[in-house]
Amino acid sequence: MTDPVKPIYLPAIENPEQEREWLKQGLKHWLDAEFIPEKVNHDIARQAAQIFVRQRLEGENDLGALVVAIITEMQAFDFSESFYGEFAIANAVSDLILDSLGYDRCCGQ
């Protein structure tokens, strides 16, 4: 039997504005590089970063729960001018966070 995936807990938020800006810039860069730069990418990145930091300020530090919150709340975002959707955005946020923490994302490691 395989072991369940262990949750990843982020350290408590210390500088919300810095974390918001870092995530917004990183996500926008990822969005622009992944396909094509679009004006809406800025709005997507801003909204996802706001959700992420608000959740963190409310005490949520479990990365999995943060991803679910981004998926849930980004469903209200109008993605009609984008090639992306809420799942791609939440996964990209997770990847950026895991990279910043030094996790190897390859092959479920």
BAVEXDREN-338840 format. One record per atom (N, C-alpha, C, O): residue number from 1; residue in three letters; z, x, y. Coordinates in nm, 4 decimals, decimal comma. Last residue first. Layout:
<sites>
+-----+------+----------+----------+----------+
|  nr | rest |        Z |        X |        Y |
+-----+------+----------+----------+----------+
| NUM |  ALA |        Z |        X |        Y |
...
+-----+------+----------+----------+----------+
</sites>
This chain:
<sites>
+-----+------+----------+----------+----------+
|  nr | rest |        Z |        X |        Y |
+-----+------+----------+----------+----------+
| 109 |  GLN |  -0,6185 |   0,7954 |   1,3500 |
| 109 |  GLN |  -0,5078 |   0,8934 |   1,3489 |
| 109 |  GLN |  -0,4206 |   0,8747 |   1,4701 |
| 109 |  GLN |  -0,3226 |   0,9472 |   1,4874 |
| 108 |  GLY |  -0,8487 |   0,6493 |   1,3238 |
| 108 |  GLY |  -0,7209 |   0,5813 |   1,3067 |
| 108 |  GLY |  -0,6012 |   0,6744 |   1,3052 |
| 108 |  GLY |  -0,4928 |   0,6347 |   1,2626 |
| 107 |  CYS |  -1,0652 |   0,8156 |   1,3912 |
| 107 |  CYS |  -1,0391 |   0,7789 |   1,2523 |
| 107 |  CYS |  -0,9016 |   0,7186 |   1,2282 |
| 107 |  CYS |  -0,8447 |   0,7365 |   1,1205 |
| 106 |  CYS |  -0,9552 |   0,9447 |   1,6956 |
| 106 |  CYS |  -1,0521 |   0,9480 |   1,5870 |
| 106 |  CYS |  -0,9940 |   0,8983 |   1,4558 |
| 106 |  CYS |  -0,8841 |   0,9375 |   1,4166 |
| 105 |  ARG |  -0,7755 |   0,9748 |   1,8974 |
| 105 |  ARG |  -0,8175 |   0,8378 |   1,8649 |
| 105 |  ARG |  -0,9146 |   0,8324 |   1,7474 |
| 105 |  ARG |  -0,9522 |   0,7233 |   1,7045 |
| 104 |  ASP |  -0,4973 |   1,1551 |   1,9407 |
| 104 |  ASP |  -0,6306 |   1,1674 |   1,8834 |
| 104 |  ASP |  -0,6723 |   1,0292 |   1,8374 |
| 104 |  ASP |  -0,6104 |   0,9725 |   1,7474 |
| 103 |  TYR |  -0,3086 |   1,1509 |   2,2412 |
| 103 |  TYR |  -0,3331 |   1,0970 |   2,1062 |
| 103 |  TYR |  -0,4778 |   1,1216 |   2,0656 |
| 103 |  TYR |  -0,5691 |   1,1100 |   2,1473 |
| 102 |  GLY |  -0,2337 |   1,2248 |   2,4970 |
| 102 |  GLY |  -0,2679 |   1,3286 |   2,4017 |
| 102 |  GLY |  -0,2885 |   1,2795 |   2,2591 |
| 102 |  GLY |  -0,2858 |   1,3594 |   2,1656 |
| 101 |  LEU |  -0,2009 |   1,0454 |   2,6953 |
| 101 |  LEU |  -0,0803 |   1,0796 |   2,6189 |
| 101 |  LEU |  -0,1069 |   1,1859 |   2,5126 |
| 101 |  LEU |  -0,0143 |   1,2320 |   2,4458 |
| 100 |  SER |  -0,4568 |   1,0062 |   2,7823 |
| 100 |  SER |  -0,3616 |   1,0666 |   2,8764 |
| 100 |  SER |  -0,2331 |   1,1096 |   2,8059 |
| 100 |  SER |  -0,1644 |   1,2006 |   2,8523 |
|  99 |  ASP |  -0,5670 |   0,8790 |   2,5571 |
|  99 |  ASP |  -0,6139 |   1,0126 |   2,5967 |
|  99 |  ASP |  -0,5120 |   1,0817 |   2,6865 |
|  99 |  ASP |  -0,4839 |   1,2004 |   2,6699 |
|  98 |  LEU |  -0,4285 |   0,6351 |   2,5750 |
|  98 |  LEU |  -0,4088 |   0,7232 |   2,4597 |
|  98 |  LEU |  -0,4541 |   0,8661 |   2,4898 |
|  98 |  LEU |  -0,3872 |   0,9623 |   2,4521 |
|  97 |  ILE |  -0,5361 |   0,5398 |   2,8176 |
|  97 |  ILE |  -0,3927 |   0,5651 |   2,8053 |
|  97 |  ILE |  -0,3665 |   0,6615 |   2,6891 |
|  97 |  ILE |  -0,2913 |   0,7579 |   2,7035 |
|  96 |  LEU |  -0,8073 |   0,5142 |   2,7503 |
|  96 |  LEU |  -0,7671 |   0,5992 |   2,8625 |
|  96 |  LEU |  -0,6196 |   0,6362 |   2,8529 |
|  96 |  LEU |  -0,5824 |   0,7510 |   2,8774 |
|  95 |  ASP |  -0,7898 |   0,3288 |   2,5362 |
|  95 |  ASP |  -0,8418 |   0,4638 |   2,5140 |
|  95 |  ASP |  -0,8001 |   0,5593 |   2,6258 |
|  95 |  ASP |  -0,7616 |   0,6731 |   2,5988 |
|  94 |  SER |  -0,6915 |   0,1029 |   2,6758 |
|  94 |  SER |  -0,6143 |   0,1639 |   2,5675 |
|  94 |  SER |  -0,6594 |   0,3074 |   2,5418 |
|  94 |  SER |  -0,5764 |   0,3972 |   2,5273 |
|  93 |  VAL |  -0,9099 |   0,0559 |   2,8431 |
|  93 |  VAL |  -0,7783 |   0,0875 |   2,9001 |
|  93 |  VAL |  -0,6922 |   0,1571 |   2,7952 |
|  93 |  VAL |  -0,6279 |   0,2582 |   2,8234 |
|  92 |  ALA |  -1,1014 |  -0,0073 |   2,6486 |
|  92 |  ALA |  -1,1207 |   0,1105 |   2,7337 |
|  92 |  ALA |  -0,9886 |   0,1525 |   2,7981 |
|  92 |  ALA |  -0,9590 |   0,2716 |   2,8066 |
|  91 |  ASN |  -0,9931 |  -0,2439 |   2,5454 |
|  91 |  ASN |  -1,0078 |  -0,1268 |   2,4584 |
|  91 |  ASN |  -1,0258 |   0,0010 |   2,5392 |
|  91 |  ASN |  -0,9721 |   0,1057 |   2,5030 |
|  90 |  ALA |  -1,0141 |  -0,4075 |   2,7740 |
|  90 |  ALA |  -0,8820 |  -0,3788 |   2,7162 |
|  90 |  ALA |  -0,8879 |  -0,2565 |   2,6247 |
|  90 |  ALA |  -0,7965 |  -0,1740 |   2,6266 |
|  89 |  ILE |  -1,2963 |  -0,4095 |   2,8002 |
|  89 |  ILE |  -1,2112 |  -0,3576 |   2,9070 |
|  89 |  ILE |  -1,0745 |  -0,3193 |   2,8514 |
|  89 |  ILE |  -1,0246 |  -0,2102 |   2,8790 |
|  88 |  ALA |  -1,3820 |  -0,5303 |   2,5655 |
|  88 |  ALA |  -1,4275 |  -0,3943 |   2,5976 |
|  88 |  ALA |  -1,3380 |  -0,3313 |   2,7031 |
|  88 |  ALA |  -1,3076 |  -0,2122 |   2,6957 |
|  87 |  PHE |  -1,2588 |  -0,7821 |   2,6000 |
|  87 |  PHE |  -1,2218 |  -0,6962 |   2,4874 |
|  87 |  PHE |  -1,2621 |  -0,5507 |   2,5127 |
|  87 |  PHE |  -1,1852 |  -0,4588 |   2,4845 |
|  86 |  GLU |  -1,3798 |  -0,8968 |   2,8303 |
|  86 |  GLU |  -1,2371 |  -0,8633 |   2,8310 |
|  86 |  GLU |  -1,1960 |  -0,7708 |   2,7163 |
|  86 |  GLU |  -1,1063 |  -0,6884 |   2,7341 |
|  85 |  GLY |  -1,7000 |  -0,7325 |   2,8700 |
|  85 |  GLY |  -1,6128 |  -0,8485 |   2,8570 |
|  85 |  GLY |  -1,4699 |  -0,8019 |   2,8448 |
|  85 |  GLY |  -1,4419 |  -0,6821 |   2,8484 |
|  84 |  TYR |  -2,0053 |  -0,6114 |   3,0287 |
|  84 |  TYR |  -1,8775 |  -0,5977 |   2,9598 |
|  84 |  TYR |  -1,8057 |  -0,7312 |   2,9503 |
|  84 |  TYR |  -1,8446 |  -0,8294 |   3,0135 |
|  83 |  PHE |  -2,2130 |  -0,6267 |   3,1921 |
|  83 |  PHE |  -2,2463 |  -0,6187 |   3,0501 |
|  83 |  PHE |  -2,1203 |  -0,6145 |   2,9646 |
|  83 |  PHE |  -2,1282 |  -0,6142 |   2,8418 |
|  82 |  SER |  -2,1820 |  -0,8609 |   3,4668 |
|  82 |  SER |  -2,1499 |  -0,7370 |   3,3961 |
|  82 |  SER |  -2,1988 |  -0,7442 |   3,2524 |
|  82 |  SER |  -2,2227 |  -0,8520 |   3,1981 |
|  81 |  GLU |  -2,1796 |  -1,0986 |   3,5926 |
|  81 |  GLU |  -2,2598 |  -0,9923 |   3,6544 |
|  81 |  GLU |  -2,2393 |  -0,8578 |   3,5851 |
|  81 |  GLU |  -2,2755 |  -0,7534 |   3,6392 |
|  80 |  SER |  -2,0016 |  -1,2555 |   3,4469 |
|  80 |  SER |  -2,1439 |  -1,2915 |   3,4439 |
|  80 |  SER |  -2,2338 |  -1,1850 |   3,5066 |
|  80 |  SER |  -2,3532 |  -1,1811 |   3,4769 |
|  79 |  PHE |  -1,7297 |  -1,2401 |   3,4255 |
|  79 |  PHE |  -1,8060 |  -1,1246 |   3,3775 |
|  79 |  PHE |  -1,9569 |  -1,1504 |   3,3813 |
|  79 |  PHE |  -2,0329 |  -1,0728 |   3,3234 |
|  78 |  ASP |  -1,4744 |  -1,3440 |   3,6016 |
|  78 |  ASP |  -1,6156 |  -1,3790 |   3,5869 |
|  78 |  ASP |  -1,6963 |  -1,2533 |   3,5509 |
|  78 |  ASP |  -1,7265 |  -1,1711 |   3,6374 |
|  77 |  PHE |  -1,1576 |  -1,3733 |   3,4409 |
|  77 |  PHE |  -1,2486 |  -1,2954 |   3,5256 |
|  77 |  PHE |  -1,3929 |  -1,3374 |   3,4972 |
|  77 |  PHE |  -1,4291 |  -1,3634 |   3,3825 |
|  76 |  ALA |  -1,0051 |  -1,4927 |   3,2523 |
|  76 |  ALA |  -1,0288 |  -1,5699 |   3,3741 |
|  76 |  ALA |  -1,1263 |  -1,4982 |   3,4686 |
|  76 |  ALA |  -1,1722 |  -1,5575 |   3,5662 |
|  75 |  GLN |  -0,9706 |  -1,2984 |   3,0658 |
|  75 |  GLN |  -1,0560 |  -1,4110 |   3,0291 |
|  75 |  GLN |  -1,0885 |  -1,4977 |   3,1504 |
|  75 |  GLN |  -1,1891 |  -1,5686 |   3,1507 |
|  74 |  MET |  -0,7807 |  -1,1241 |   3,1506 |
|  74 |  MET |  -0,9180 |  -1,0973 |   3,1943 |
|  74 |  MET |  -1,0151 |  -1,2072 |   3,1508 |
|  74 |  MET |  -1,1300 |  -1,2087 |   3,1948 |
|  73 |  GLU |  -0,5528 |  -1,2159 |   3,0180 |
|  73 |  GLU |  -0,5676 |  -1,2415 |   3,1612 |
|  73 |  GLU |  -0,7088 |  -1,2154 |   3,2125 |
|  73 |  GLU |  -0,7518 |  -1,2789 |   3,3088 |
|  72 |  THR |  -0,6068 |  -1,1358 |   2,7486 |
|  72 |  THR |  -0,5734 |  -1,2740 |   2,7843 |
|  72 |  THR |  -0,6018 |  -1,3026 |   2,9313 |
|  72 |  THR |  -0,6670 |  -1,4015 |   2,9648 |
|  71 |  ILE |  -0,6533 |  -0,8592 |   2,7680 |
|  71 |  ILE |  -0,7533 |  -0,9492 |   2,7097 |
|  71 |  ILE |  -0,7291 |  -1,0919 |   2,7578 |
|  71 |  ILE |  -0,8217 |  -1,1598 |   2,8023 |
|  70 |  ILE |  -0,4068 |  -0,7788 |   2,8793 |
|  70 |  ILE |  -0,5316 |  -0,7571 |   2,9535 |
|  70 |  ILE |  -0,6409 |  -0,8487 |   2,8999 |
|  70 |  ILE |  -0,7139 |  -0,9097 |   2,9781 |
|  69 |  ALA |  -0,2317 |  -0,8516 |   2,6713 |
|  69 |  ALA |  -0,2167 |  -0,9116 |   2,8041 |
|  69 |  ALA |  -0,3443 |  -0,8956 |   2,8863 |
|  69 |  ALA |  -0,3856 |  -0,9888 |   2,9553 |
|  68 |  VAL |  -0,3216 |  -0,6814 |   2,4685 |
|  68 |  VAL |  -0,3336 |  -0,8265 |   2,4509 |
|  68 |  VAL |  -0,3222 |  -0,8978 |   2,5864 |
|  68 |  VAL |  -0,3951 |  -0,9935 |   2,6126 |
|  67 |  VAL |  -0,2463 |  -0,4362 |   2,5842 |
|  67 |  VAL |  -0,3876 |  -0,4637 |   2,5547 |
|  67 |  VAL |  -0,4098 |  -0,6142 |   2,5404 |
|  67 |  VAL |  -0,5064 |  -0,6681 |   2,5944 |
|  66 |  LEU |   0,0308 |  -0,4656 |   2,5867 |
|  66 |  LEU |  -0,0416 |  -0,4508 |   2,7132 |
|  66 |  LEU |  -0,1906 |  -0,4801 |   2,6949 |
|  66 |  LEU |  -0,2531 |  -0,5420 |   2,7811 |
|  65 |  ALA |   0,0859 |  -0,4693 |   2,3166 |
|  65 |  ALA |   0,1126 |  -0,5901 |   2,3952 |
|  65 |  ALA |   0,0412 |  -0,5839 |   2,5297 |
|  65 |  ALA |  -0,0040 |  -0,6864 |   2,5808 |
|  64 |  GLY |   0,0148 |  -0,2019 |   2,2573 |
|  64 |  GLY |  -0,0542 |  -0,3144 |   2,1935 |
|  64 |  GLY |  -0,0356 |  -0,4440 |   2,2707 |
|  64 |  GLY |  -0,1307 |  -0,5201 |   2,2884 |
|  63 |  LEU |   0,2008 |  -0,0541 |   2,4095 |
|  63 |  LEU |   0,0577 |  -0,0476 |   2,4413 |
|  63 |  LEU |  -0,0197 |  -0,1637 |   2,3788 |
|  63 |  LEU |  -0,1105 |  -0,2180 |   2,4417 |
|  62 |  ASP |   0,4934 |  -0,1602 |   2,5432 |
|  62 |  ASP |   0,4228 |  -0,1529 |   2,4149 |
|  62 |  ASP |   0,2729 |  -0,1596 |   2,4443 |
|  62 |  ASP |   0,2241 |  -0,2592 |   2,4978 |
|  61 |  ASN |   0,6209 |  -0,2155 |   2,7768 |
|  61 |  ASN |   0,5808 |  -0,0772 |   2,7557 |
|  61 |  ASN |   0,5099 |  -0,0555 |   2,6227 |
|  61 |  ASN |   0,4699 |   0,0569 |   2,5923 |
|  60 |  GLU |   0,7093 |  -0,4441 |   3,0151 |
|  60 |  GLU |   0,6301 |  -0,4279 |   2,8927 |
|  60 |  GLU |   0,5820 |  -0,2839 |   2,8828 |
|  60 |  GLU |   0,5104 |  -0,2359 |   2,9707 |
|  59 |  GLY |   0,8397 |  -0,4905 |   3,2565 |
|  59 |  GLY |   0,9132 |  -0,4304 |   3,1464 |
|  59 |  GLY |   0,8374 |  -0,4127 |   3,0169 |
|  59 |  GLY |   0,8957 |  -0,3701 |   2,9172 |
|  58 |  GLU |   0,7072 |  -0,5616 |   3,4778 |
|  58 |  GLU |   0,7855 |  -0,6680 |   3,4147 |
|  58 |  GLU |   0,8571 |  -0,6179 |   3,2893 |
|  58 |  GLU |   0,9274 |  -0,6944 |   3,2233 |
|  57 |  LEU |   0,5606 |  -0,3366 |   3,5220 |
|  57 |  LEU |   0,6732 |  -0,3632 |   3,6119 |
|  57 |  LEU |   0,7642 |  -0,4730 |   3,5575 |
|  57 |  LEU |   0,8835 |  -0,4766 |   3,5877 |
|  56 |  ARG |   0,3669 |  -0,3765 |   3,3240 |
|  56 |  ARG |   0,4599 |  -0,2636 |   3,3133 |
|  56 |  ARG |   0,5824 |  -0,2858 |   3,4011 |
|  56 |  ARG |   0,6949 |  -0,2573 |   3,3599 |
|  55 |  GLN |   0,2321 |  -0,5955 |   3,4312 |
|  55 |  GLN |   0,2986 |  -0,6074 |   3,3018 |
|  55 |  GLN |   0,4018 |  -0,4974 |   3,2832 |
|  55 |  GLN |   0,5113 |  -0,5219 |   3,2325 |
|  54 |  ARG |   0,1323 |  -0,4707 |   3,6613 |
|  54 |  ARG |   0,2241 |  -0,5843 |   3,6721 |
|  54 |  ARG |   0,3017 |  -0,6035 |   3,5424 |
|  54 |  ARG |   0,4229 |  -0,6251 |   3,5443 |
|  53 |  VAL |  -0,0388 |  -0,2799 |   3,5472 |
|  53 |  VAL |   0,0799 |  -0,2362 |   3,6209 |
|  53 |  VAL |   0,1791 |  -0,3508 |   3,6374 |
|  53 |  VAL |   0,2998 |  -0,3285 |   3,6280 |
|  52 |  PHE |  -0,2328 |  -0,4495 |   3,4228 |
|  52 |  PHE |  -0,1601 |  -0,3471 |   3,3486 |
|  52 |  PHE |  -0,0299 |  -0,3095 |   3,4196 |
|  52 |  PHE |   0,0767 |  -0,3078 |   3,3579 |
|  51 |  ILE |  -0,3327 |  -0,6007 |   3,6376 |
|  51 |  ILE |  -0,2682 |  -0,6658 |   3,5227 |
|  51 |  ILE |  -0,1788 |  -0,5657 |   3,4498 |
|  51 |  ILE |  -0,0631 |  -0,5949 |   3,4194 |
|  50 |  GLN |  -0,4424 |  -0,3945 |   3,7934 |
|  50 |  GLN |  -0,3371 |  -0,4809 |   3,8468 |
|  50 |  GLN |  -0,2604 |  -0,5492 |   3,7341 |
|  50 |  GLN |  -0,1374 |  -0,5545 |   3,7359 |
|  49 |  ALA |  -0,6378 |  -0,2933 |   3,6226 |
|  49 |  ALA |  -0,5276 |  -0,2065 |   3,6637 |
|  49 |  ALA |  -0,4121 |  -0,2887 |   3,7199 |
|  49 |  ALA |  -0,2958 |  -0,2559 |   3,6963 |
|  48 |  ALA |  -0,8091 |  -0,5157 |   3,6082 |
|  48 |  ALA |  -0,7434 |  -0,4667 |   3,4867 |
|  48 |  ALA |  -0,6235 |  -0,3790 |   3,5217 |
|  48 |  ALA |  -0,5189 |  -0,3890 |   3,4577 |
|  47 |  GLN |  -0,8928 |  -0,5319 |   3,8802 |
|  47 |  GLN |  -0,8213 |  -0,6424 |   3,8155 |
|  47 |  GLN |  -0,7456 |  -0,5954 |   3,6911 |
|  47 |  GLN |  -0,6297 |  -0,6323 |   3,6718 |
|  46 |  ARG |  -1,0236 |  -0,2836 |   3,9172 |
|  46 |  ARG |  -0,9102 |  -0,3226 |   4,0022 |
|  46 |  ARG |  -0,8264 |  -0,4298 |   3,9348 |
|  46 |  ARG |  -0,7036 |  -0,4207 |   3,9320 |
|  45 |  ALA |  -1,2286 |  -0,2993 |   3,7267 |
|  45 |  ALA |  -1,1278 |  -0,1937 |   3,7173 |
|  45 |  ALA |  -1,0033 |  -0,2293 |   3,7985 |
|  45 |  ALA |  -0,8909 |  -0,2074 |   3,7534 |
|  44 |  ILE |  -1,3736 |  -0,5177 |   3,8295 |
|  44 |  ILE |  -1,3194 |  -0,5209 |   3,6931 |
|  44 |  ILE |  -1,2048 |  -0,4204 |   3,6813 |
|  44 |  ILE |  -1,0971 |  -0,4534 |   3,6317 |
|  43 |  ASP |  -1,4492 |  -0,4200 |   4,0802 |
|  43 |  ASP |  -1,3643 |  -0,5395 |   4,0702 |
|  43 |  ASP |  -1,2986 |  -0,5505 |   3,9329 |
|  43 |  ASP |  -1,1819 |  -0,5881 |   3,9220 |
|  42 |  HIS |  -1,6116 |  -0,2026 |   4,0031 |
|  42 |  HIS |  -1,4935 |  -0,1811 |   4,0883 |
|  42 |  HIS |  -1,3971 |  -0,2980 |   4,0754 |
|  42 |  HIS |  -1,2765 |  -0,2778 |   4,0611 |
|  41 |  ASN |  -1,8166 |  -0,3324 |   3,8652 |
|  41 |  ASN |  -1,7260 |  -0,2427 |   3,7930 |
|  41 |  ASN |  -1,5993 |  -0,2142 |   3,8727 |
|  41 |  ASN |  -1,4911 |  -0,2029 |   3,8150 |
|  40 |  VAL |  -1,9870 |  -0,4666 |   4,0339 |
|  40 |  VAL |  -1,8767 |  -0,5430 |   3,9750 |
|  40 |  VAL |  -1,7765 |  -0,4538 |   3,9014 |
|  40 |  VAL |  -1,6631 |  -0,4955 |   3,8776 |
|  39 |  LYS |  -2,1879 |  -0,2817 |   4,0858 |
|  39 |  LYS |  -2,0909 |  -0,3145 |   4,1902 |
|  39 |  LYS |  -1,9676 |  -0,3828 |   4,1321 |
|  39 |  LYS |  -1,8558 |  -0,3583 |   4,1775 |
|  38 |  GLU |  -2,2416 |  -0,0462 |   3,8242 |
|  38 |  GLU |  -2,2630 |  -0,1805 |   3,8807 |
|  38 |  GLU |  -2,1553 |  -0,2049 |   3,9838 |
|  38 |  GLU |  -2,0437 |  -0,1546 |   3,9709 |
|  37 |  PRO |  -2,3920 |   0,2143 |   3,6504 |
|  37 |  PRO |  -2,3014 |   0,1771 |   3,7589 |
|  37 |  PRO |  -2,3395 |   0,0394 |   3,8141 |
|  37 |  PRO |  -2,4555 |   0,0136 |   3,8462 |
|  36 |  ILE |  -2,4394 |   0,1464 |   3,3023 |
|  36 |  ILE |  -2,4956 |   0,1774 |   3,4340 |
|  36 |  ILE |  -2,3920 |   0,1408 |   3,5398 |
|  36 |  ILE |  -2,3136 |   0,0477 |   3,5213 |
|  35 |  PHE |  -2,2568 |   0,2590 |   3,0679 |
|  35 |  PHE |  -2,3873 |   0,1920 |   3,0693 |
|  35 |  PHE |  -2,4586 |   0,2255 |   3,1993 |
|  35 |  PHE |  -2,5317 |   0,3244 |   3,2052 |
|  34 |  GLU |  -2,0523 |   0,4519 |   3,0973 |
|  34 |  GLU |  -2,0822 |   0,3939 |   2,9659 |
|  34 |  GLU |  -2,2192 |   0,3261 |   2,9613 |
|  34 |  GLU |  -2,2896 |   0,3356 |   2,8608 |
|  33 |  ALA |  -2,0102 |   0,5160 |   3,3628 |
|  33 |  ALA |  -2,0726 |   0,6150 |   3,2747 |
|  33 |  ALA |  -2,1195 |   0,5551 |   3,1427 |
|  33 |  ALA |  -2,2161 |   0,6030 |   3,0833 |
|  32 |  ASP |  -1,8871 |   0,2914 |   3,4741 |
|  32 |  ASP |  -2,0118 |   0,3421 |   3,5334 |
|  32 |  ASP |  -2,0848 |   0,4368 |   3,4392 |
|  32 |  ASP |  -2,2078 |   0,4380 |   3,4357 |
|  31 |  LEU |  -1,6590 |   0,2718 |   3,3069 |
|  31 |  LEU |  -1,7561 |   0,1623 |   3,3145 |
|  31 |  LEU |  -1,8904 |   0,2116 |   3,3671 |
|  31 |  LEU |  -1,9952 |   0,1781 |   3,3120 |
|  30 |  TRP |  -1,5309 |   0,5174 |   3,3656 |
|  30 |  TRP |  -1,5755 |   0,4868 |   3,2293 |
|  30 |  TRP |  -1,6825 |   0,3787 |   3,2312 |
|  30 |  TRP |  -1,7853 |   0,3918 |   3,1647 |
|  29 |  HIS |  -1,4775 |   0,4810 |   3,6401 |
|  29 |  HIS |  -1,5611 |   0,5934 |   3,5962 |
|  29 |  HIS |  -1,6162 |   0,5658 |   3,4561 |
|  29 |  HIS |  -1,7345 |   0,5881 |   3,4304 |
|  28 |  LYS |  -1,3063 |   0,2617 |   3,6205 |
|  28 |  LYS |  -1,4338 |   0,2488 |   3,6915 |
|  28 |  LYS |  -1,5288 |   0,3608 |   3,6500 |
|  28 |  LYS |  -1,6474 |   0,3368 |   3,6274 |
|  27 |  LEU |  -1,0935 |   0,3796 |   3,4802 |
|  27 |  LEU |  -1,1690 |   0,2703 |   3,4195 |
|  27 |  LEU |  -1,3035 |   0,2516 |   3,4878 |
|  27 |  LEU |  -1,4042 |   0,2282 |   3,4209 |
|  26 |  GLY |  -1,0051 |   0,5720 |   3,6663 |
|  26 |  GLY |  -1,0491 |   0,6108 |   3,5326 |
|  26 |  GLY |  -1,1345 |   0,5043 |   3,4656 |
|  26 |  GLY |  -1,2353 |   0,5350 |   3,4020 |
|  25 |  GLN |  -0,9340 |   0,4091 |   3,8855 |
|  25 |  GLN |  -1,0390 |   0,5102 |   3,8988 |
|  25 |  GLN |  -1,0939 |   0,5520 |   3,7622 |
|  25 |  GLN |  -1,2151 |   0,5658 |   3,7451 |
|  24 |  LYS |  -0,7316 |   0,2473 |   3,7670 |
|  24 |  LYS |  -0,8479 |   0,1868 |   3,8323 |
|  24 |  LYS |  -0,9626 |   0,2867 |   3,8412 |
|  24 |  LYS |  -1,0764 |   0,2531 |   3,8082 |
|  23 |  LEU |  -0,5457 |   0,4410 |   3,6823 |
|  23 |  LEU |  -0,6137 |   0,3563 |   3,5845 |
|  23 |  LEU |  -0,7391 |   0,2939 |   3,6443 |
|  23 |  LEU |  -0,8427 |   0,2886 |   3,5781 |
|  22 |  TRP |  -0,4691 |   0,5532 |   3,9300 |
|  22 |  TRP |  -0,5232 |   0,6372 |   3,8238 |
|  22 |  TRP |  -0,6031 |   0,5538 |   3,7240 |
|  22 |  TRP |  -0,7141 |   0,5908 |   3,6858 |
|  21 |  GLU |  -0,3685 |   0,3258 |   4,0613 |
|  21 |  GLU |  -0,4859 |   0,3949 |   4,1145 |
|  21 |  GLU |  -0,5508 |   0,4833 |   4,0084 |
|  21 |  GLU |  -0,6733 |   0,4880 |   3,9979 |
|  20 |  ARG |  -0,1481 |   0,2625 |   3,8955 |
|  20 |  ARG |  -0,2546 |   0,1642 |   3,9214 |
|  20 |  ARG |  -0,3819 |   0,2342 |   3,9663 |
|  20 |  ARG |  -0,4904 |   0,2057 |   3,9156 |
|  19 |  GLU |   0,0038 |   0,4964 |   3,9182 |
|  19 |  GLU |  -0,0475 |   0,4554 |   3,7870 |
|  19 |  GLU |  -0,1625 |   0,3561 |   3,8023 |
|  19 |  GLU |  -0,2624 |   0,3645 |   3,7308 |
|  18 |  GLN |   0,0645 |   0,4883 |   4,1918 |
|  18 |  GLN |  -0,0104 |   0,6017 |   4,1374 |
|  18 |  GLN |  -0,0718 |   0,5648 |   4,0018 |
|  18 |  GLN |  -0,1870 |   0,5988 |   3,9745 |
|  17 |  GLU |   0,2119 |   0,2520 |   4,2016 |
|  17 |  GLU |   0,0881 |   0,2641 |   4,2792 |
|  17 |  GLU |   0,0017 |   0,3784 |   4,2274 |
|  17 |  GLU |  -0,1206 |   0,3660 |   4,2202 |
|  16 |  PRO |   0,4369 |   0,3051 |   4,0300 |
|  16 |  PRO |   0,3378 |   0,2007 |   3,9997 |
|  16 |  PRO |   0,2059 |   0,2167 |   4,0745 |
|  16 |  PRO |   0,0992 |   0,1968 |   4,0164 |
|  15 |  ASN |   0,5932 |   0,5490 |   3,9056 |
|  15 |  ASN |   0,5203 |   0,5354 |   4,0306 |
|  15 |  ASN |   0,4072 |   0,4340 |   4,0092 |
|  15 |  ASN |   0,2954 |   0,4719 |   3,9746 |
|  14 |  GLU |   0,7194 |   0,4981 |   3,6605 |
|  14 |  GLU |   0,7927 |   0,5639 |   3,7685 |
|  14 |  GLU |   0,7259 |   0,5466 |   3,9037 |
|  14 |  GLU |   0,7938 |   0,5313 |   4,0053 |
|  13 |  ILE |   0,7672 |   0,3049 |   3,3730 |
|  13 |  ILE |   0,6824 |   0,3312 |   3,4889 |
|  13 |  ILE |   0,7674 |   0,3899 |   3,6019 |
|  13 |  ILE |   0,8740 |   0,3375 |   3,6344 |
|  12 |  ALA |   0,8817 |   0,4566 |   3,0711 |
|  12 |  ALA |   0,9012 |   0,3625 |   3,1820 |
|  12 |  ALA |   0,8159 |   0,4036 |   3,3013 |
|  12 |  ALA |   0,7955 |   0,5222 |   3,3268 |
|  11 |  PRO |   0,6288 |   0,5542 |   2,8329 |
|  11 |  PRO |   0,7517 |   0,5791 |   2,9085 |
|  11 |  PRO |   0,7613 |   0,4794 |   3,0240 |
|  11 |  PRO |   0,6604 |   0,4248 |   3,0685 |
|  10 |  LEU |   0,5029 |   0,3268 |   2,5872 |
|  10 |  LEU |   0,4828 |   0,4122 |   2,7032 |
|  10 |  LEU |   0,6169 |   0,4396 |   2,7700 |
|  10 |  LEU |   0,7080 |   0,3570 |   2,7638 |
|   9 |  TYR |   0,4835 |   0,3159 |   2,2417 |
|   9 |  TYR |   0,5583 |   0,2746 |   2,3600 |
|   9 |  TYR |   0,5367 |   0,3768 |   2,4714 |
|   9 |  TYR |   0,5508 |   0,4974 |   2,4510 |
|   8 |  ILE |   0,2964 |   0,1996 |   1,9886 |
|   8 |  ILE |   0,3027 |   0,3102 |   2,0841 |
|   8 |  ILE |   0,3702 |   0,2563 |   2,2092 |
|   8 |  ILE |   0,3209 |   0,1639 |   2,2738 |
|   7 |  PRO |   0,3847 |   0,1018 |   1,6551 |
|   7 |  PRO |   0,3580 |   0,0731 |   1,7959 |
|   7 |  PRO |   0,3687 |   0,1996 |   1,8806 |
|   7 |  PRO |   0,4412 |   0,2932 |   1,8470 |
|   6 |  LYS |   0,2143 |   0,2071 |   1,3622 |
|   6 |  LYS |   0,3362 |   0,2104 |   1,4425 |
|   6 |  LYS |   0,3010 |   0,1804 |   1,5880 |
|   6 |  LYS |   0,1994 |   0,2280 |   1,6385 |
|   5 |  VAL |   0,0506 |   0,0141 |   1,1285 |
|   5 |  VAL |   0,0333 |   0,1004 |   1,2443 |
|   5 |  VAL |   0,1599 |   0,0927 |   1,3289 |
|   5 |  VAL |   0,2063 |  -0,0162 |   1,3628 |
|   4 |  PRO |   0,1961 |   0,0088 |   0,7988 |
|   4 |  PRO |   0,1486 |  -0,0568 |   0,9210 |
|   4 |  PRO |   0,1365 |   0,0456 |   1,0340 |
|   4 |  PRO |   0,2033 |   0,1490 |   1,0342 |
|   3 |  ASP |   0,0687 |   0,1895 |   0,5185 |
|   3 |  ASP |   0,1749 |   0,1674 |   0,6165 |
|   3 |  ASP |   0,1176 |   0,0961 |   0,7386 |
|   3 |  ASP |   0,0033 |   0,1207 |   0,7772 |
|   2 |  THR |  -0,0755 |   0,0498 |   0,2233 |
|   2 |  THR |  -0,0824 |   0,1284 |   0,3456 |
|   2 |  THR |   0,0325 |   0,0934 |   0,4388 |
|   2 |  THR |   0,0853 |  -0,0178 |   0,4371 |
|   1 |  MET |   0,0000 |   0,0845 |  -0,1176 |
|   1 |  MET |   0,0000 |   0,0000 |   0,0000 |
|   1 |  MET |   0,0000 |   0,0892 |   0,1242 |
|   1 |  MET |   0,0680 |   0,1917 |   0,1281 |
+-----+------+----------+----------+----------+
</sites>
